Amino acid sequence: MKAFLIARVSTEDQEDALPAQIYRLQDYAKRNAYEAELFQLQESAFKEGRKLFGVIVEKIEQYPEKAIVVFDKIDRYSRDSGSNETRKLRRLCLTDKIEIHFTSDHLILDHKSSANAWFMLGMGEATAEYYSRSVSDNVRRRFEQKRREGEWTGRAPFGYVNADLDNGKKWINAELFHASAVKKIYEYYSSGNFSLRLIRGKLIEEFSITLSTSQLDRILKNPFYKGVMQVEGQLYPHNYEKIVSEELYDQAKAVREGYFKKPTRYAGLPYYYRGLISCTTCGCRITFEKKKTRYVYGHCTQYKGKHGAKYVEEDNFTKQLRTAFESFEMPQKDYEEIRKRMKLSVNQDNKTNTTKLAHVDTEITKYQHRMDKLYEDHQDKKIPDDFYHRKFNEYDSLKKNLEKQKRTFELPDTNRFDSIDYLLKLFKNGSRLFEKSDLEHRRGLINLVLSNLELNDTSLRWEMNEPFKTAAKCKETQNWLGRRDSNPRMHGPKPCALPLGHSPTSARNGNFAESPTKQVCSALAATLPSRFLSNSRILSRI
């Protein structure tokens, strides 16, 4: 059978991890006698999209026979369960066109896979996505701190140049020639006698610099030149040289605003569900407004034509959405059990990785000492040149291989449990967290759990994202406990009478089915160390 082996990293810094992935994938294909075709790519799912991955998925779609798609881990498959590529692979798997294998996670998915297997995939995707976004948040906070300290965190604007100081610190210097051009731009424009088109011609004539009118407009609107950085609407004084004075900047701004009437801003009002819901009738967005300064109502904009849209109270939306979060809540006993096992697994993984790293460090130090001793003996003429060069190259090669091996290890991460504990708390107290959350947090919870929200008359419709969808189904099946099989035989013991993970599971043999929620929790806890803990070395993740 044909197997498509896919090895992926997100950034150039992670390219050292590709050989280890490729080895595991090729070894897996060899052990199972698959006809293998390898793809290796480096691209992020959150910045540029996954164009190369999309080409690979299209090739898999066009393959005429059933195939196997092999990834090393779930986080190498996707951190975004809503991406087009993952949806296509899921559809191909459910229609028996492909099987999806995760070698290191020991997980195989096909059209006959159980809800537990799909739940494991969903949890792995959600955990990787959450961790990736949390890392992104940490980077964003670090950049924000740098800006508060007056440091620019991006590429220098026109008129400046990025530089490295002697102490290794990044800096931005004014570039004399281009800085003079920027100052002329402000002087010309602030006079009120030059349009952007005329200034463009003057720059070509005097400086031989060609800038478009849109570039000139951005320069005139950028307060960096007067000593202030602007990032996402926030202003931060910087520590670099100013090209124009504040008076000259304000004068040019006054001229610019004199040409245009300042637009009135209507968007951005603080409503919980603004921009999240669409109308089933016409597809327009549901807008929100306040009546009598107290009551908030949502209704279709009816931009494409009137159709008698009703006004629905915001509290009505809240009540309906609360039921979605109630539908997947996990019992306290199962929550405590799985949380305990997850913490033990994380601690064990960190302990194992720490031991591995310590061993490799010891080996690296050993070969370094041998090389030092060899060098001293050579300097003291105790050993001949040919012996020295041969052994030194041998030790140096072993040392470099160990250093390369060290970079491919999963580094110990004390925050891995915290990264997925959030999801468990959401499974335990989903409705309460939803109801008590502030505006920004509530919108984030809705986007995490639900998609395709639509308003039909006064009722909300939605699709639930994985793994919450599977958890909701499992909770619903608890209502079936205690019923007899359609082909009843000897009664089995009640599932609640046995410990977690040991109740009878074969309904076809006449036994009662174990609690679906307990079944999911037990399977999740048993496979957690390899299937759901993300590789903390991959910093592009959340």
N, C-alpha and C positions, 0 to 999 in steps of 0.2 A: 504494500500500500504506500502511496506517496505521502510524504510528511514535509510540511513547510516549517522550517525552523526559523524562528524570529528572535534575534538578539537585539536589544535596544537599550540605549542610555539617553539621558536628557540633555547633558551638557558635555563640553569638551573635557572638563575636569574629571569626568567619570569614564573616559575612554579606556583607562587601565582595567576597568571591570569587564570589558567586552570579552577578552580571551577566556576568562573563567566561565562566563555565560556560554560562549560557543563550545567550549569543551564539554560542559554538562549536556548541552543540547545534542551534540554529535554523538556523545557516548550513549545517550538515551535512544537515539535512532539506531545506533549500531546494535545495542542489546535487544531491540525489538525487531531487527531486520527490516527497517523501513527504508524505502528509497527517498533519500533526504535532499532537499534543496534549501540552502542557508541564505537568510537575509540578515544583514546587520545594518543598523541605522542609528543616527544620533539626531534626535529632534525632541522638542518639548511639546506636550499636549496643551499647554496653557498659553504659550506666547505666540508661536508662529502657526499653530495648528499642527496636524500630522499628515502632511502631504505625501511623504514617502510611504507611510503606513497605509494611507488610502490607496496608493498604487498597488501595494502588496495584496490588500484585501480584494481589490478588483480582480487581480490575477487569480486569487483563490476562488472567487465567484465563477470565473470563466472556466475553471478546470472541470472537464467533463465527468470525472469519476469522483467517488467519495474520497476524501482526503483527511489527513490529520494535521492540525495546526498546533505547534508546540511552542510554549513559552517557558522561561525558567521559573518565574514567579508571577503571581497575580498582578503585582504592581508594575511588572514589565509589559503586561497586557493592556492595562488602562488604569488611570486615576480619575476618569470621567465616564461614568456609566451611561451618560446621555450622549456621548459622541456618536457620529454617524458610523464610524468603523466598528465600534463595539456592538451597536445595534445590528449591523449587517452580519457580524460573526455569530451573534446570538440567533438570528433568524436562520442562518445556514445550519447551525447546530440543531435547532428545534425541528428543521425539515429533513434531518438526517443526511445533509450534504457533507458535513464535516464533523469531526470530534475535536474538542479543545483539551489539550493536555498541559498541565503545569508540573514540570519535572520535580522541582525542589519542594513544591507544596503537596505532591502526591495526590493531585486532584485531576480527575478525568470527567469531562462533561460530554454527554451525547443526548439524543432526543428522548432517551428513556431515563435520564438522570432524575433522582428524587428531588423533592423540594429542599431537602437538607443540603444537597450539593449546590443547588443554585443559591441557596441562602449563604453558603460559605463564600461563593464567588461575589455575591452582593456585599457581604460584610468586608471582604478584602478590598473591593473597589472603594467602598465608602470610607474605610479606615485610611487607605492610601491618599484619597482625595482630601480628607480632613487634615491629615498630617502635612500634606503638601501645602495646603492653604495656611496652616499654622506657621510653617516655616516662612512662607511668604509674608505673613503678618510680622514675624520677628525681624525679617530683613527690612520691612517698611518702617518699623519702629526705630531700627538702628539708623536708617537714612534720615528719619525725622530728627533724631537727636543730633546727627551731624549738621543738619541744616540749622537747628537751634544754636549750634556752636559757630555758625557762620561759614560752613564748608559746603561747597557745591558737590553733588553726588553724581553728576552726569557729564556729558560732553560740553566743553566750553562753547558759549555762543560766539557768533561771528564777531571778530574784533579781539578775541582772547584766544589763548592757546593753553592746552593742558601741559603740565610740566611736573617733573620729579625733583624734589629737593635733595640735598646731600644726605639728609637724615632718613631718606626713604619715603617721606610724606608727600602725598599728592598735592599739587598746587595749581593755580590758574594765574597766568601772567597776561597783561595787555600786550598785544602784538602791535608794534608801533605803526606800521603802514596801514593795516586794516582798522586800527583804533582811530587813526586820523580820518579815515573814510566814514566811520560811524559818526564821529563828531560833526563832520560836514553835512551828513544826512539830517541830523537834528537841527543844525543851523539853517539849512535851506528850508526845511519844512516849517520851522517855528516862525520864519519870516512871513508866512502866509502867501508867498508869491510863487511857490513851486508846488506843482502836483507831483504825485509819485512817478508819473511817466517822465516828467521833466527832470526830476532828481536822478532817475535811472540813466538818462542821457548824460547828465553832468558827471556821474561816476565813471561812465565809460570814457568820457573825454579827458577827465583829470587824473583818474587812477587806473584806467584800463581794467576796471572791475565790472563784471556783468552780473547784476542781481535782478530777479524778477520783481514786479510790483508787490506780489504777495510776500516775498522775503523782506522788502523794505517796510511793509506794513507791520510784520512781526518784529522787526528791529525797533520800530517806533513805539511799539506797545510793550516792549520788554524792559521792566524796571531794573534789570540786572546792571544796565549801563550807569545808573545813578546810585548803585550800591545796595540794591534790594533784590533778593531772589523771590520768585513767585512760583509756588508749586501747589497745584490743585486749589487755587484761590487763596492760599495762605502766603503771607509775606514774611521773609526772614532777612534781616540785615546780614551782608556777607563781609568777609575780611579782605577782599581783593581790591585792586586799584579801580577807581571810578573813571569812566571815559567821559561822561557828561555830568554837568552839575545838576542838582535837583531843580534849580530855577529853569534851566534850559529844557529839561525833561517836561516839567509842568507846562511850560509855554507851548511846546510841541503838542502836548496832550490837549490843551485848550483849543488849539487850532484844529486838531483832528475831531474833537467832539463838536466843534462848531459847524462841521459839514453834515453831521447826521443827527437826527433826533434820537435820543436815547430810548431804546425799546422798553416796553412794559413787560415785566416778567410775571407769568401766570403759573408756571410749573414749580414743582418742588415743595408744595404744601405738605405738612406733616400728617398724612393719613396712613393708617396701617397697611391697607391693601391697594394703595395707588399703584397702578401699572402692573399688577399681578394677575388680573382677571380680565377675560375677554367675553364678549357676548356670543352665545351660540347661534343667534339669529343672523347677525350681520358680520361678526368677527371683529367689531370695533372694541376698543378698550372700555372698561368700566371706570368712569370718573367719579370722584367723590366731592361733596360740598356740604357746607354746614348750614343748617336752617335754624332760625331763631337763636343764633349764637350758641346753641347747645347741642343740637341733634345732628349727627352726621349720616348722610344718605349716599348710597352708591347707585348709579344708573348708567345705562349705555349712552355714549355720546351721540348715537344715531347719526353719525357723520355721513353715512352712506344712504340715509333716507329714514324717515320716521316709520316706526313699526310698533308704537305704543309701549315702549319700554317702561317698566315699573321702577319706582324708587324703593330701594331696600335699605333698611336700617343697618348701620355698621355692626351693631350688636348681633343681628341675625347672621351676618357672615361669620362672626366670631363663634357663635354657637355651633354652626355647621362645621367649621374647621376644627373645633375642639373634638368632635366625634372622630375625625380622621386620626388625631393623635391618641385618642382613647383606644382605637381599634388594634393597635399593636403593642400596648403596654404589657410588660413582662411581670409575672408574679414575683413577689418579694423573695420567696424561697429560691426560685430559679436564678434570680438576679444575684443573690448573695453567693450561690454556688459557683456560677460561671465567673463572677468577679474574683473569687478566691483562686480559682484555677488559673485564670488569666494572669493574676499577679505572680503566682508561683512560677508559671511558664516564662514570664518576662524576666524574673530574677534568675531563673536557671539559664536562660539564653545569655544574659549579660555575664553570668559567672563563667559560662563555657567560652564565650568570646574573649573575656579577659584572660583566661588561662591560655588560649591559643596565641594571643598577642604577646603575652609574657614569654612564652616558649620561643616564638620567633625572634623577639628582641634579644633573648639570651643567645640564640644561635648567631645573630648578626654581630653581637658583641664578641663572641668567641672568635669568629673569623677576622674581625677587625684586630683583635689582640694578636692573632697569628700573623697577620700581615705586618703589624708593627714590629713584632719580634723578628720576622724574616728580614725586614728592612735593616734592623740593627745588626743582625748577623752578617748581612751583606756588606754593610758599611765597615764592620770590623774584619772583613776578609775571611770570615769563617766558612762561607759557602761560595761555590763558583757562580759566575753570572748566569749560565744557562739554567742551573737549578733554581736560582732566585727568581728569574723571569717566569719559568714554568709554574712554580708553586704560587707565586704572587698572582699570576693571571687566573690560576685555578681558584684560589681563595676569593679573589675579587669577583669572579663570575658567580660563585656560590652566594656571596654576600648580596650581590645585585638581584639574584633570583629570589632570595628571601625578602628583600625590600619590596620587590614587585609583588610577591605573594602577600605581604602584609597589607598592601594597598587594596587587595581584593577581598580582605576579610570584612565581615560585618562588625563595625565598631560597637562597643558597649554603649548603650544609650539609656540613661536613667529616666528619660522622659517618655519612653515608648508606651508605658502603661497609662500615663496621663493622657496621651494622645487618643487612646481608644476608650478610656473610662468615660469620656464625654458621651460617646455613643451609647454606652450601657446605661448611663443615667437617663438618656433620652428614651431608651426602651422601658425603663422603669417608671419614669414620671413624665411621660410625654405631654399629657394634657395639662398638668400643673405648670410645667416649664413654659408651655405655650401661653397659658393664661397670665402668668406672672411676668412675662418678659416685656422689655421696653420695645419701642417701635423698631429700632434697628435689629435687635435680636430676634424679634418675632418674624420679621421679613426674612431673616436668614434661615430660621427654622422651617418656614414654609418652602423656601427654595430648596432646602436640603431634603425634605420629606416628600413634597408634592410637585407635580408638573401639570401643564395644560389645564389650568384652572379656568372654568367657564361658568357663566351665569345663564341658566335657563329659567326664564320667568323670575321666580324668587329663590330658586334652588341652585346650589353650587354643585358642579361636577368637577372631578379631578382624576388624575392618574397618580398612583402612589409609586415612588421610586423604590428600587431595591436598596437595602434588604428589608425595608419596612413593609413592602408589599407581601413578601413571604412570611414575615412575622405576623402580619394581620391575618393571613390565611390560617396560620398555625393556631392562633388564638381562637379563631372562629371554630376550628375543628374540635375544640375542647367540649363543645356542646353535644358532640356525638358520643362521648364516653358513656359506657354502661349499656349501649345498644347492642343487640345481637347481630352477628354476621348474617348476610342473606342466605348463606348455606350453614345454619347453626349445627355445631357439634358439641362435644363436651365443653362445659363452661371452664374458662381459665380464671385465674385470680384477678381481682381488680388491680388496675395499674397503680393506683395510689397506695396499694399495700406493699409495693416493692420499692427499693431505693432508686434514685435517679439513674436512668440509663440501663436498668435491668428489668423493666417490665416487659411483658410479652408483646411482640411486634407483628406477628403473622396473623392477620385477619383472615387470610385465605384458609388457614388451618383451623379456624374456629375460635382462635383466641381473641381477646379484646385488644384493641390498639392502645399503645402507650400514649400518654399525653403528648400531643404534637409540640407544644411549647417545651416540655421537658426533653423531648427527642431532639429538638433543634439545639437547645442549650447543651445537652450532653455531647452531641456531635461537635458543636463549636468548641467546647472546652477541651475535648479530646484531641482536636486537630489544631488548636490555637498556635502552638509554637512555630509550626512551619507555614501555616496557611494565612494567618492574619497579622502577624507582627512584621511590619515593614522594615526594610533595610535602612537603618539610620544613616548609613554612609551616603545615601543618595540625597543630596541637599536640595535638589530641585523640586521636591515633593510638596499637599495639604490641602 
